[in-house]
Amino acid sequence: MPRHETPSLYQLSKIEKVDLTGNMMLDFVLTAYNYAKLTFKKYSSQYSKQKYTQPQLFAILAYKTYNKYDYRNTIENLKISTKLQKALKLKTIPHYTTIQKFFKKITR
């Protein structure tokens, strides 16, 4: 699919099973994650540490925005939410500065 076309919810649900009837916050984050997988490259560079994918970081930013948290609270709440960690396939939780740096990079 060309990058300029907006994917439909049907296309997003084919990538990752998204249940649009459950927890609204989790559904929102999963939708943002799946959309980001279609939009961003997996990693910003072949030389990056490749600890977190760009779609994972974008979904965490969406989670931050959805809940109106600051960066530190976002990471603290992410540490508690095992469902969200599993949904985003996070092996470890990023430091809040990782999210800040990613946000700066995508808004340039």
Backbone as a chain_set.jsonl record, in Angstrom:
{"seq": "MPRHETPSLYQLSKIEKVDLTGNMMLDFVLTAYNYAKLTFKKYSSQYSKQKYTQPQLFAILAYKTYNKYDYRNTIENLKISTKLQKALKLKTIPHYTTIQKFFKKITR", "coords": {"N": [[0.84, -1.175, 0.0], [0.62, 2.229, -0.835], [2.345, 4.875, 0.866], [0.903, 7.216, 1.268], [-1.777, 6.671, 1.401], [-4.502, 6.287, 3.618], [-4.874, 3.696, 5.892], [-7.606, 1.424, 6.31], [-9.778, 0.511, 9.086], [-10.291, -2.157, 8.827], [-8.048, -3.102, 7.404], [-6.113, -2.581, 9.317], [-6.918, -4.314, 11.359], [-6.316, -6.714, 10.211], [-3.573, -6.863, 10.351], [-2.83, -6.982, 13.093], [-4.65, -8.592, 15.521], [-7.361, -6.804, 16.416], [-9.606, -5.98, 18.784], [-12.356, -4.168, 18.696], [-14.284, -3.722, 20.618], [-13.706, -3.91, 23.3], [-11.724, -2.827, 26.006], [-11.44, 0.549, 25.799], [-9.184, 2.259, 25.866], [-7.034, 0.486, 25.508], [-7.724, -0.538, 23.005], [-7.485, 1.804, 21.493], [-4.706, 2.306, 21.715], [-3.669, -0.013, 20.511], [-4.663, 0.298, 17.924], [-3.319, 2.645, 17.185], [-0.727, 1.627, 17.292], [-0.776, -0.356, 15.278], [-1.339, 1.242, 13.046], [0.955, 2.784, 13.052], [2.799, 0.831, 12.402], [2.313, 0.535, 9.723], [3.071, 2.993, 8.792], [5.617, 3.939, 9.778], [9.13, 3.115, 9.43], [10.615, 0.101, 10.693], [12.884, 0.479, 12.352], [14.788, 3.431, 13.045], [17.305, 3.603, 11.994], [19.81, 1.486, 10.588], [21.872, 1.264, 12.29], [20.985, 1.821, 14.799], [20.252, 1.037, 18.28], [18.195, -0.759, 18.326], [16.388, -1.612, 20.236], [13.804, -0.865, 20.796], [11.005, -0.623, 18.638], [10.066, 1.814, 16.145], [7.225, 1.944, 15.752], [6.364, 0.935, 18.276], [7.269, 2.931, 20.032], [5.827, 5.101, 19.054], [3.216, 4.271, 19.651], [3.343, 4.313, 22.425], [3.606, 7.06, 22.778], [1.082, 7.801, 21.828], [-0.492, 6.646, 23.808], [0.345, 8.203, 25.975], [-0.656, 10.707, 25.181], [-3.408, 10.152, 24.963], [-4.123, 9.675, 27.625], [-3.374, 12.02, 28.806], [-0.968, 12.276, 30.225], [2.257, 13.073, 31.71], [5.652, 12.485, 30.61], [7.05, 10.89, 32.494], [4.989, 9.826, 34.135], [3.652, 8.347, 32.227], [5.455, 6.252, 31.655], [5.63, 5.081, 34.205], [3.001, 4.14, 34.53], [2.89, 2.404, 32.412], [4.645, 0.445, 33.233], [3.091, -0.86, 35.111], [0.93, -1.853, 33.681], [0.446, -4.799, 32.389], [-1.026, -5.873, 30.307], [-0.896, -3.927, 28.333], [1.852, -3.906, 27.865], [2.166, -6.471, 26.766], [0.536, -6.211, 24.508], [1.938, -4.335, 23.009], [4.202, -5.697, 22.618], [6.496, -5.404, 24.249], [9.612, -6.025, 25.602], [11.208, -4.891, 27.51], [10.768, -1.923, 29.486], [10.858, 1.31, 28.157], [13.025, 4.085, 29.034], [11.881, 7.251, 30.188], [13.087, 9.352, 28.813], [13.705, 8.272, 26.36], [11.284, 8.219, 25.033], [10.769, 10.958, 24.933], [12.881, 11.831, 23.257], [12.265, 10.459, 20.91], [9.825, 11.699, 20.274], [10.726, 14.321, 19.779], [12.251, 13.813, 17.524], [10.384, 12.94, 15.573], [8.853, 15.193, 15.232], [10.317, 17.084, 13.985]], "CA": [[0.0, 0.0, 0.0], [1.397, 3.462, -0.842], [2.402, 5.515, 2.182], [-0.001, 8.35, 1.394], [-3.146, 6.217, 1.612], [-4.835, 5.975, 4.991], [-5.425, 2.344, 5.972], [-8.906, 1.296, 6.961], [-9.762, -0.303, 10.301], [-10.237, -3.553, 8.397], [-6.655, -3.406, 7.1], [-5.393, -2.599, 10.583], [-7.268, -5.511, 12.122], [-5.666, -7.859, 9.587], [-2.183, -6.878, 10.786], [-2.826, -7.417, 14.476], [-6.055, -8.757, 15.894], [-7.822, -5.678, 17.209], [-10.994, -6.101, 19.207], [-12.821, -2.792, 18.873], [-15.413, -3.682, 21.538], [-13.25, -4.08, 24.682], [-11.144, -1.695, 26.692], [-11.275, 1.607, 24.797], [-7.818, 2.759, 25.865], [-6.197, -0.541, 24.895], [-8.072, -0.547, 21.58], [-6.891, 2.999, 20.901], [-3.26, 2.12, 21.629], [-3.421, -1.043, 19.498], [-4.926, 0.9, 16.615], [-2.182, 3.536, 16.924], [0.432, 0.759, 17.052], [-0.927, -0.964, 13.953], [-1.206, 2.313, 12.063], [2.369, 3.155, 13.019], [3.523, -0.22, 11.687], [2.142, 0.807, 8.303], [3.597, 4.312, 8.471], [7.032, 4.092, 10.113], [10.053, 1.997, 9.278], [10.722, -0.584, 11.978], [13.91, 1.187, 13.117], [15.156, 4.675, 12.372], [18.579, 3.411, 11.316], [20.347, 0.134, 10.764], [22.89, 1.348, 13.333], [20.385, 2.096, 16.096], [20.339, -0.08, 19.222], [17.094, -1.647, 17.948], [15.77, -2.134, 21.456], [12.371, -0.59, 20.625], [10.673, -0.229, 17.272], [9.4, 3.117, 16.045], [5.798, 1.809, 16.059], [6.172, 0.802, 19.718], [7.458, 4.247, 20.636], [4.692, 5.935, 18.656], [2.049, 3.827, 20.419], [3.508, 4.834, 23.789], [3.25, 8.489, 22.693], [-0.381, 7.874, 21.719], [-0.975, 6.326, 25.158], [0.609, 9.402, 26.768], [-1.589, 11.747, 24.764], [-4.765, 9.701, 25.282], [-4.354, 9.805, 29.068], [-2.914, 13.346, 29.227], [0.11, 12.084, 31.195], [3.578, 13.535, 31.315], [6.473, 11.35, 30.184], [7.353, 10.012, 33.635], [3.778, 9.091, 34.52], [3.381, 7.385, 31.159], [6.321, 5.09, 31.856], [5.226, 4.429, 35.461], [1.76, 3.405, 34.28], [3.208, 1.328, 31.478], [5.262, -0.613, 34.038], [2.024, -1.559, 35.83], [-0.014, -2.447, 32.735], [1.004, -5.952, 31.662], [-1.785, -6.033, 29.052], [-0.34, -2.985, 27.365], [3.188, -4.4, 27.52], [1.997, -7.611, 25.86], [-0.042, -5.73, 23.255], [2.981, -3.635, 22.257], [5.336, -6.632, 22.519], [7.646, -4.795, 24.909], [10.387, -6.917, 26.479], [11.583, -4.001, 28.606], [10.084, -0.629, 29.441], [11.839, 2.359, 27.845], [13.175, 5.225, 29.928], [11.031, 8.329, 29.678], [13.817, 10.197, 27.863], [13.626, 7.62, 25.054], [10.028, 8.686, 24.441], [10.963, 12.382, 24.632], [13.765, 11.955, 22.096], [11.509, 10.005, 19.74], [8.869, 12.754, 19.954], [11.472, 15.417, 19.147], [12.701, 13.402, 16.198], [9.289, 12.871, 14.596], [8.214, 16.501, 15.046], [11.241, 18.01, 13.287]], "C": [[0.89, 1.245, 0.0], [1.297, 4.166, 0.517], [1.372, 6.619, 2.356], [-1.453, 7.934, 1.622], [-3.366, 5.878, 3.075], [-5.439, 4.58, 5.05], [-6.771, 2.341, 6.696], [-8.754, 0.481, 8.231], [-9.699, -1.784, 9.944], [-8.797, -3.959, 8.1], [-5.825, -3.478, 8.383], [-5.686, -3.871, 11.362], [-6.651, -6.758, 11.511], [-4.208, -7.978, 10.03], [-2.08, -7.487, 12.184], [-4.287, -7.526, 14.884], [-6.454, -7.647, 16.855], [-9.299, -5.88, 17.511], [-11.487, -4.705, 19.531], [-14.001, -2.677, 19.828], [-14.99, -3.71, 22.999], [-12.833, -2.78, 25.318], [-10.809, -0.599, 25.671], [-9.842, 2.12, 24.716], [-6.874, 1.766, 25.19], [-6.467, -0.632, 23.394], [-7.449, 0.64, 20.849], [-5.391, 2.81, 20.693], [-2.913, 1.069, 20.578], [-3.643, -0.504, 18.089], [-3.783, 1.84, 16.229], [-0.937, 2.724, 16.587], [0.368, 0.154, 15.654], [-0.799, 0.065, 12.84], [0.26, 2.711, 11.918], [3.203, 2.097, 12.301], [3.417, -0.027, 10.18], [2.861, 2.085, 7.868], [5.105, 4.434, 8.66], [7.839, 2.879, 9.676], [10.204, 1.366, 10.66], [11.724, 0.13, 12.889], [14.33, 2.425, 12.334], [16.444, 4.528, 11.577], [19.041, 1.974, 11.519], [21.39, 0.103, 11.87], [22.305, 1.654, 14.711], [20.477, 0.86, 16.989], [19.274, -1.141, 18.953], [16.491, -2.362, 19.159], [14.254, -1.976, 21.39], [12.132, -0.204, 19.177], [10.022, 1.143, 17.29], [7.893, 2.999, 16.269], [5.504, 1.639, 17.548], [6.271, 2.161, 20.403], [6.305, 5.179, 20.289], [3.444, 5.565, 19.451], [2.14, 4.296, 21.871], [3.2, 6.327, 23.824], [1.734, 8.675, 22.59], [-1.029, 7.613, 23.075], [-0.809, 7.54, 26.077], [-0.41, 10.494, 26.46], [-3.018, 11.403, 25.156], [-5.092, 9.943, 26.748], [-3.933, 11.148, 29.639], [-1.893, 13.242, 30.358], [1.338, 12.864, 30.76], [4.421, 12.291, 31.027], [6.743, 10.369, 31.329], [6.142, 9.196, 34.059], [3.412, 8.041, 33.473], [4.178, 6.109, 31.384], [5.949, 4.359, 33.144], [3.953, 3.606, 35.268], [1.97, 2.248, 33.311], [3.852, 0.152, 32.214], [4.199, -1.467, 34.739], [1.135, -2.351, 34.882], [0.62, -3.58, 31.929], [0.258, -6.195, 30.351], [-1.202, -5.145, 27.964], [1.063, -3.415, 26.934], [3.102, -5.556, 26.531], [1.472, -7.153, 24.5], [1.013, -5.059, 22.378], [4.239, -4.481, 22.092], [6.62, -6.027, 23.081], [8.329, -5.821, 25.809], [10.862, -6.156, 27.708], [10.839, -2.684, 28.424], [11.118, 0.448, 29.144], [11.898, 3.425, 28.94], [12.359, 6.379, 29.341], [11.758, 9.228, 28.687], [13.835, 9.59, 26.464], [12.388, 8.101, 24.309], [10.151, 10.165, 24.059], [11.799, 12.571, 23.365], [13.059, 11.516, 20.817], [10.515, 11.08, 19.309], [9.572, 13.921, 19.265], [11.847, 15.074, 17.715], [11.559, 13.401, 15.186], [8.603, 14.206, 14.369], [9.141, 17.519, 14.393], [10.725, 18.368, 11.945]], "O": [[1.841, 1.303, 0.78], [0.289, 4.059, 1.215], [0.999, 6.932, 3.486], [-2.277, 8.768, 2.0], [-2.514, 5.251, 3.704], [-6.407, 4.296, 4.345], [-7.023, 3.16, 7.579], [-7.728, -0.166, 8.438], [-9.115, -2.576, 10.683], [-8.367, -5.042, 8.499], [-4.946, -4.33, 8.517], [-4.78, -4.446, 11.966], [-6.475, -7.761, 12.204], [-3.667, -9.083, 10.079], [-1.305, -8.418, 12.402], [-5.075, -6.621, 14.606], [-5.944, -7.565, 17.972], [-10.131, -5.943, 16.606], [-11.08, -4.119, 20.534], [-14.663, -1.64, 19.854], [-15.84, -3.547, 23.873], [-13.506, -1.758, 25.183], [-9.983, -0.808, 24.783], [-9.338, 2.386, 23.625], [-6.018, 2.156, 24.396], [-5.536, -0.787, 22.604], [-6.95, 0.502, 19.732], [-4.865, 3.117, 19.623], [-1.953, 1.248, 19.827], [-2.888, -0.824, 17.17], [-3.331, 1.836, 15.084], [-0.177, 3.095, 15.693], [1.363, 0.159, 14.93], [-0.208, -0.219, 11.799], [0.747, 2.944, 10.811], [4.202, 2.425, 11.662], [4.334, -0.387, 9.442], [3.216, 2.232, 6.699], [5.797, 4.973, 7.796], [7.316, 1.77, 9.564], [9.953, 2.014, 11.676], [11.44, 0.359, 14.065], [14.235, 2.456, 11.107], [16.657, 5.243, 10.597], [18.696, 1.333, 12.512], [21.756, -0.973, 12.342], [23.046, 1.737, 15.69], [20.75, -0.238, 16.505], [19.45, -2.302, 19.322], [16.14, -3.54, 19.105], [13.51, -2.834, 21.863], [12.962, 0.463, 18.56], [9.494, 1.582, 18.311], [7.315, 3.87, 16.919], [4.495, 2.148, 18.036], [5.448, 2.496, 21.255], [5.856, 5.956, 21.131], [2.696, 6.445, 19.879], [1.125, 4.637, 22.477], [2.603, 6.815, 24.784], [1.173, 9.592, 23.189], [-1.997, 8.277, 23.446], [-1.703, 7.866, 26.858], [-0.956, 11.124, 27.366], [-3.759, 12.265, 25.629], [-6.2, 10.365, 27.082], [-4.112, 11.396, 30.831], [-1.937, 14.007, 31.321], [1.456, 13.269, 29.603], [3.944, 11.168, 31.186], [6.671, 9.155, 31.141], [6.261, 7.998, 34.315], [2.917, 6.967, 33.813], [3.63, 5.009, 31.311], [5.953, 3.128, 33.169], [3.846, 2.497, 35.79], [1.287, 1.228, 33.398], [3.628, -1.005, 31.856], [4.395, -2.667, 34.933], [0.639, -3.416, 35.249], [1.257, -3.337, 30.904], [0.851, -6.675, 29.385], [-1.038, -5.567, 26.819], [1.414, -3.296, 25.76], [3.871, -5.617, 25.572], [1.91, -7.648, 23.462], [0.989, -5.194, 21.154], [5.222, -4.037, 21.498], [7.687, -6.124, 22.475], [7.689, -6.415, 26.677], [10.913, -6.704, 28.809], [10.345, -2.379, 27.339], [12.154, 0.503, 29.807], [10.933, 3.63, 29.676], [12.176, 6.459, 28.127], [11.124, 9.81, 27.808], [13.967, 10.318, 25.48], [12.435, 8.359, 23.106], [9.694, 10.575, 22.992], [11.455, 13.382, 22.505], [13.234, 12.129, 19.764], [10.372, 11.348, 18.116], [9.068, 14.45, 18.274], [11.776, 15.912, 16.816], [11.753, 13.823, 14.046], [7.843, 14.348, 13.411], [8.785, 18.69, 14.264], [11.365, 19.13, 11.221]]}, "num_chains": 1, "name": "protein.A"}
